[in-house]
């Protein structure tokens, strides 16, 4: 997998712009703004619920803590359900997402990291999507970094056709609540979720505090954690990547971890891996 890294990252020029990706990003942003002209409490509640389903379940519980790091175990049916939720974010299929994140951990803030702020905050946030390599549908290539998922036909299909669940959801919302609900439940919700998730790549490698002396620039950010269901405790995660719990002390609010504990009580998940921290550790403040 070819990745861009300073000083060799893709320049910001029209010749390196991913035209199709840029078109959809502009269109989704414009339609997200239009949603504010069609406010209703029902549309807001639908958007919030779908945000939790897509980012909270799909990305945090699914793509990240389960599919990438195998921080816990669950049934095949629930694992597939979480993967389907992940596609509702417009962040690509499970093989693409998992492969990219594993490469990030392998080369975090080093040459080969797909989205390090050392190449610029904009690059880490969304520049790597707009100007970097495009492998969303290159299932064969991305499978090299996620062979566990690639061994399953369901994941291979979902990675190649990751846009299908989101498209079907759009038709369902259109039938239930008209275009105003589509604007809120698809476009505004997706854009909010994208930027929230991208903040983990950008903000939590630039600002926050460090509890562990990792070999990268990862930091803990309480406000990113609030936006992403606990993913903002990023320094904790880089220090203990397999841990299903990211907020390691009581005041580090990690709603995904709370959800997993509730699911474990009813038998939906099991074998949760948790980092063992014997005593409170000093926190190094970072700029």
C-alpha positions in Angstrom: 0.0 0.0 0.0 1.6 3.3 -1.1 1.1 6.0 1.4 2.2 9.7 1.4 4.5 11.1 4.0 6.4 14.4 4.5 8.1 15.7 2.6 6.7 13.4 -0.1 3.0 13.7 0.5 0.7 14.5 -2.4 0.8 18.2 -3.2 -2.5 20.2 -3.1 -3.0 20.6 -6.8 -5.8 19.9 -9.2 -3.7 17.2 -10.7 -3.5 15.3 -7.4 -7.1 16.0 -6.4 -9.4 12.9 -6.2 -12.1 14.3 -8.3 -14.9 11.8 -7.5 -14.2 12.1 -3.7 -14.0 15.9 -3.9 -17.3 16.0 -5.7 -19.1 14.0 -3.1 -17.5 15.9 -0.2 -18.6 19.2 -1.7 -22.1 17.9 -2.4 -22.5 16.5 1.0 -21.3 19.6 2.7 -23.7 21.8 0.7 -26.6 19.6 1.4 -25.6 19.4 5.1 -25.9 23.2 5.3 -29.3 23.1 3.6 -30.6 20.8 6.3 -30.6 23.8 8.8 -33.4 25.3 6.7 -35.6 22.3 7.3 -35.3 21.9 11.0 -37.7 19.8 13.0 -37.3 18.0 16.3 -38.1 14.7 14.6 -35.3 15.2 12.0 -32.9 16.1 14.8 -33.7 13.0 16.8 -33.3 10.8 13.7 -29.9 12.4 13.0 -28.7 11.9 16.6 -29.9 8.3 16.6 -28.3 7.5 13.3 -25.1 9.2 14.4 -24.9 6.9 17.4 -25.7 3.9 15.2 -23.1 4.8 12.6 -20.2 6.3 14.5 -20.9 4.9 18.0 -21.7 1.4 16.9 -20.2 1.2 13.4 -16.9 3.0 13.9 -16.1 2.9 17.6 -17.5 -0.5 18.6 -17.2 -2.1 15.1 -14.5 -0.9 12.7 -12.2 0.2 15.5 -12.4 -1.8 18.7 -13.7 -5.0 17.1 -12.7 -5.4 13.5 -9.3 -3.7 13.7 -8.0 -4.5 17.2 -10.2 -7.5 18.3 -10.7 -6.0 21.7 -13.6 -8.3 22.4 -15.6 -11.2 20.9 -19.2 -11.4 19.8 -21.4 -13.4 17.5 -20.9 -13.4 13.8 -24.3 -11.8 13.3 -23.6 -8.9 15.6 -20.2 -8.4 14.1 -21.7 -8.2 10.6 -24.3 -5.8 12.0 -21.6 -3.5 13.3 -19.9 -3.6 10.0 -23.1 -2.6 8.2 -23.4 0.3 10.7 -19.8 1.4 9.8 -20.7 1.8 6.1 -23.3 4.4 7.1 -20.6 6.9 7.9 -19.3 7.2 4.3 -15.8 6.2 5.6 -15.4 3.3 3.3 -15.8 -0.4 3.7 -14.5 -2.5 6.6 -11.4 -3.9 4.8 -10.4 -0.4 3.7 -10.9 1.2 7.1 -9.2 -1.6 9.1 -6.3 -1.7 6.7 -5.7 2.1 6.9 -5.9 2.1 10.7 -3.5 -0.8 11.0 -1.0 1.0 8.8 -1.5 4.1 11.0 -0.6 2.2 14.1 2.4 0.5 12.3 3.9 3.9 11.2 2.2 6.4 13.6 3.6 9.8 13.0 6.4 8.3 11.0 7.1 7.9 7.3 4.3 5.8 5.9 1.5 7.1 8.3 -1.5 7.7 6.0 -2.6 10.8 8.0 -0.1 12.3 10.3 -0.4 16.0 11.4 3.4 16.2 10.9 2.4 16.6 7.3 0.0 19.4 8.2 -3.2 19.6 10.2 -5.4 19.8 7.0 -3.7 16.7 5.6 -4.3 14.7 8.8 -7.9 15.9 9.0 -9.2 15.5 5.4 -6.4 16.3 2.9 -5.3 12.6 2.8 -8.8 11.7 1.7 -9.0 14.5 -1.0 -5.4 14.3 -2.3 -4.0 10.9 -1.1 -4.2 7.4 -2.5 -7.7 6.2 -3.2 -8.2 2.5 -2.2 -11.8 2.5 -1.0 -12.8 -0.1 -3.5 -9.5 -1.8 -4.1 -10.4 -4.8 -2.0 -7.5 -6.9 -3.3 -4.9 -4.4 -2.3 -6.3 -3.5 1.1 -6.8 -7.2 1.9 -3.1 -7.5 2.4 -3.4 -5.5 5.6 -6.7 -7.1 6.7 -6.4 -10.7 5.7 -8.6 -11.8 8.6 -11.5 -9.8 7.1 -10.6 -10.6 3.5 -11.1 -14.3 4.2 -14.8 -13.7 4.6 -16.9 -13.3 1.5 -19.3 -10.9 3.4 -16.5 -8.4 4.1 -15.1 -8.6 0.6 -18.6 -7.8 -0.8 -19.3 -5.1 1.7 -15.9 -3.4 1.1 -16.5 -3.3 -2.6 -20.1 -2.1 -2.3 -19.9 -0.1 1.0 -22.1 2.6 -0.5 -25.2 0.3 -0.8 -26.4 0.4 2.8 -26.2 4.2 3.0 -28.1 4.5 -0.3 -30.8 2.2 0.9 -31.1 4.1 4.2 -31.6 7.3 2.2 -34.5 5.8 0.3 -36.0 4.6 3.6 -35.8 8.1 5.2 -37.2 9.6 2.0 -40.2 7.3 2.3 -40.7 8.0 6.0 -40.0 11.7 6.3 -39.4 13.2 2.9 -36.3 15.2 1.7 -36.0 17.1 5.0 -35.3 13.9 6.9 -32.8 12.8 4.2 -31.0 16.1 4.6 -30.7 15.6 8.4 -30.4 11.8 8.6 -28.0 11.4 5.7 -26.1 14.6 4.7 -25.8 16.6 7.9 -25.4 13.5 10.0 -22.7 12.1 7.7 -20.7 15.3 7.5 -20.8 15.7 11.3 -19.7 12.1 11.8 -16.9 12.5 9.2 -15.4 15.6 10.9 -15.8 14.1 14.4 -13.9 10.9 13.3 -11.3 12.9 11.4 -10.6 14.9 14.6 -9.1 11.6 16.0 -6.6 11.7 13.2 -5.8 15.4 13.4 -6.7 17.0 16.8 -5.7 14.1 19.0 -2.2 14.0 17.4 -1.8 17.8 17.9 -3.5 18.9 21.1 -4.3 17.4 24.5 -2.5 15.6 27.3 -0.3 12.5 27.4 -0.5 9.8 30.0 1.8 7.4 28.3 5.2 8.0 26.6 4.3 6.4 23.3 6.5 6.6 20.2 4.1 8.9 18.4 2.3 12.2 19.0 -1.0 10.7 20.2 -2.8 12.7 22.9 -5.9 12.5 25.0 -8.7 14.9 24.2 -11.9 15.0 26.3 -13.8 17.0 23.8 -13.0 14.7 20.9 -14.0 11.8 23.1 -17.4 13.4 23.7 -17.9 13.7 19.9 -16.7 10.2 19.1 -18.1 8.0 21.9 -14.8 7.7 23.6 -12.3 7.6 20.7 -10.6 10.8 21.9 -8.6 9.1 24.6 -6.2 8.4 21.8 -2.9 8.4 23.8 -4.4 5.7 26.0 -5.4 3.8 22.9 -1.9 4.0 21.3 -0.4 2.8 24.5 -2.8 -0.1 24.8 -4.3 -0.6 21.3 -6.0 -4.0 22.0 -7.9 -2.6 25.1 -11.6 -2.3 24.5 -11.6 0.4 27.1 -10.1 3.7 26.1 -11.0 5.9 29.0 -8.9 4.2 31.6 -9.9 6.2 34.7 -13.4 7.2 36.0 -13.3 10.8 34.7 -12.3 9.7 31.2 -15.9 9.3 29.8 -16.0 6.5 27.3 -19.5 5.8 26.3 -18.5 2.9 24.0 -16.9 1.2 26.9 -20.0 1.7 29.0 -22.0 0.2 26.1 -19.7 -2.8 25.9 -20.1 -3.4 29.6 -23.9 -3.4 29.3 -23.7 -5.7 26.3 -21.5 -8.0 28.2 -24.1 -8.3 31.0 -26.7 -9.5 28.6 -24.3 -11.8 26.8 -24.1 -10.0 23.5 -20.3 -9.5 23.8 -17.6 -11.4 25.8 -13.9 -11.6 26.5 -13.4 -7.9 26.8 -9.7 -7.0 26.8 -8.9 -4.2 29.2 -5.6 -2.5 29.9 -4.3 -3.0 33.4 -3.2 0.2 35.0 -1.9 -0.6 38.5 -1.9 2.9 39.8 -2.8 6.4 38.6 -0.2 7.7 36.3 1.0 11.2 35.9 -0.3 13.2 33.0 2.0 15.2 30.8 0.3 18.3 29.5 0.9 18.9 25.8 0.3 22.0 23.7 
